[in-house]
């Protein structure tokens, strides 16, 4: 189906399905129930296909609006895909915004080199400081890919990346595990961008400022989804 055939439906519906899927801890079946309560009958499989079709485009447009900063914190976390343990490499900046992810089967120097090159190619710039844990493969990949960048492995310095990965196991449980590396890569790449947009640090703002930030986030999402308000 063409994009034009879907956009009026999203405008009339007043909700963009990839946003509640990735922003809130809702499964496709949960969203199906919410839409059914409003008289809109769609299957959870249709919702999944819409998210897969439109979500990456939204994420790319949102990603271009953000910044990767000059300090990169890199960490990896284990995820089970089809019963096999894989490694999810993640990079966050000094604001705790996730700006890159990569699912790989191995956890060695070559895997770290692939992730570092992916970050540099997508961002087009090198960081001022790279922070990782003491895993030897990070040091080896750093010496080969970006030797001019300062590399820190101080204890506790990488806590920012370790704390920011908390949403990943939550979504993994909600989806009842990932079924393939491709599915995990698509979903987690989209999730990171959406969480960045709507993570407004409410505890640091007055109510009036928080509402203004939230309004700006909704407007940024509407621009990315090409949805206008009437």
C-alpha positions in Angstrom: 0.0 0.0 0.0 1.2 3.5 -0.7 2.2 6.0 2.0 -0.5 8.4 0.8 -3.2 5.8 1.5 -2.1 5.5 5.1 -1.5 9.1 6.1 -5.1 10.2 6.2 -5.9 7.2 8.3 -3.2 8.2 10.9 -4.5 11.8 10.9 -8.1 10.7 11.5 -7.0 8.2 14.1 -5.0 10.8 16.0 -2.3 8.4 17.0 0.9 7.2 15.3 1.3 3.5 16.1 5.1 3.3 16.3 5.1 5.9 19.1 3.0 4.0 21.7 4.7 0.8 20.7 8.2 2.1 21.4 7.5 4.9 23.9 5.2 3.0 26.2 5.6 -0.6 27.5 2.8 -1.9 25.3 2.6 -5.0 23.2 1.0 -5.1 19.8 -2.0 -6.9 21.3 -2.3 -4.1 24.0 -2.5 -1.5 21.2 -5.1 -3.7 19.3 -7.3 -3.7 22.5 -6.9 0.1 22.9 -8.0 0.7 19.3 -10.8 -1.8 19.6 -12.2 0.2 22.6 -12.4 3.2 20.3 -14.2 1.3 17.6 -11.2 0.7 15.3 -10.8 -3.0 14.5 -7.3 -4.0 13.3 -5.2 -7.0 14.1 -2.0 -7.0 16.1 -0.2 -8.3 13.0 -1.3 -5.3 11.0 0.0 -3.0 13.8 3.3 -4.9 13.7 3.6 -4.5 9.9 2.7 -0.7 10.1 5.4 -0.2 12.8 8.0 -2.1 10.7 7.1 -0.1 7.5 6.9 3.4 8.9 9.0 3.2 12.1 12.5 3.2 10.4 11.6 6.3 8.4 10.4 8.1 11.5 13.6 7.1 13.3 15.9 8.3 10.6 14.2 11.7 10.5 14.3 12.1 14.3 17.9 10.9 14.4 19.0 13.7 12.0 17.5 16.2 14.4 19.5 15.0 17.4 23.2 15.2 18.3 25.7 12.5 19.2 27.7 14.8 21.4 31.5 14.8 21.8 31.6 12.1 24.5 30.6 8.6 23.6 29.8 5.9 26.2 29.9 2.4 24.7 28.5 -0.8 26.4 27.1 -4.1 25.5 24.3 -6.2 26.9 23.4 -9.8 26.3 20.0 -10.6 24.6 18.6 -14.0 23.7 17.3 -14.3 20.1 15.7 -17.6 19.1 17.3 -19.2 22.2 20.8 -18.1 21.2 22.7 -15.5 23.2 23.7 -12.4 21.2 25.4 -9.1 22.1 23.7 -5.8 21.8 26.3 -3.0 21.4 25.0 0.4 22.4 26.4 4.0 22.3 25.0 6.9 24.3 26.2 10.5 24.6 26.8 12.7 27.6 23.1 13.4 27.9 22.3 9.7 28.1 20.7 9.7 24.6 21.2 6.4 22.7 22.4 7.3 19.2 23.5 3.9 17.9 22.9 0.2 18.4 24.1 -3.0 16.8 23.2 -6.6 17.4 26.1 -9.1 16.9 26.7 -12.7 17.6 30.3 -12.3 18.8 31.9 -10.3 21.5 35.4 -9.7 20.3 37.8 -7.2 18.7 36.2 -7.6 15.2 32.7 -7.0 16.6 33.9 -3.8 18.3 35.6 -2.6 15.2 32.4 -3.1 13.1 30.4 -1.1 15.7 33.0 1.7 15.9 33.2 2.0 12.1 29.4 2.0 11.9 29.2 4.9 14.4 31.9 6.9 12.6 30.3 6.4 9.2 26.8 7.4 10.4 27.9 10.4 12.4 30.7 11.6 10.1 32.8 12.8 13.1 34.9 11.4 15.9 34.3 12.0 19.6 36.5 13.9 21.9 36.3 11.2 24.5 35.4 7.5 24.3 34.4 5.7 27.5 34.1 1.9 27.8 34.6 -0.7 30.3 37.8 -2.6 30.7 37.0 -5.2 28.0 40.2 -5.8 26.0 38.4 -5.9 22.7 37.4 -2.2 23.1 41.0 -1.1 23.6 42.2 -3.1 20.6 39.4 -1.7 18.4 40.1 1.8 19.6 43.8 1.6 18.6 42.8 0.4 15.1 39.8 2.6 14.3 40.3 5.9 16.1 43.7 6.0 17.8 43.6 9.8 18.1 40.5 9.8 20.4 41.1 9.8 24.2 39.9 6.4 25.6 38.9 6.1 29.2 38.2 2.9 31.1 38.0 4.3 34.6 35.8 2.4 37.1 32.2 3.6 37.3 32.8 6.1 34.5 30.7 4.0 32.1 27.7 3.9 34.5 25.8 6.3 32.2 25.7 3.6 29.4 24.9 0.8 31.8 22.0 2.6 33.4 20.5 3.7 30.1 20.1 0.1 28.9 17.2 -0.6 31.4 14.4 -0.3 28.8 15.9 -3.0 26.7 15.1 -6.0 29.0 11.7 -4.5 29.7 10.7 -4.4 26.0 12.3 -7.9 25.5 10.0 -9.4 28.1 7.0 -7.5 26.7 7.7 -9.0 23.2 8.3 -12.4 24.7 11.9 -12.4 23.3 13.2 -11.4 20.0 12.8 -14.0 17.2 15.7 -12.9 14.9 18.7 -10.5 14.9 17.1 -8.4 12.2 13.9 -8.0 14.2 15.9 -7.0 17.3 18.1 -4.6 15.4 15.0 -2.8 13.8 13.0 -2.6 17.0 15.9 -1.5 19.3 17.2 1.1 16.8 13.7 2.6 16.7 13.2 2.4 20.4 16.3 4.3 21.3 15.4 7.3 19.1 11.8 7.4 20.5 12.9 7.1 24.1 15.4 9.9 23.5 12.7 12.2 22.2 10.2 11.6 25.1 12.7 11.3 28.0 12.1 14.8 29.3 13.6 14.6 32.8 10.4 15.6 34.6 12.1 15.6 38.0 14.4 18.4 36.8 11.7 20.8 35.5 8.9 22.9 36.8 5.4 21.7 35.6 5.0 24.5 33.1 8.4 23.9 31.6 7.8 20.1 31.5 4.5 20.7 29.6 6.3 22.9 27.1 9.0 20.3 26.5 6.4 17.6 26.1 4.5 19.7 23.5 7.8 20.2 21.6 8.4 16.5 21.6 4.9 15.8 20.2 5.5 18.4 17.5 8.8 16.8 16.6 7.1 13.5 16.3 4.4 14.9 14.1 6.9 16.4 11.8 8.8 13.1 11.6 5.6 11.2 10.9 4.3 13.9 8.4 1.1 14.3 10.4 -0.5 17.7 10.7 -2.9 18.9 13.4 -6.2 20.2 12.4 
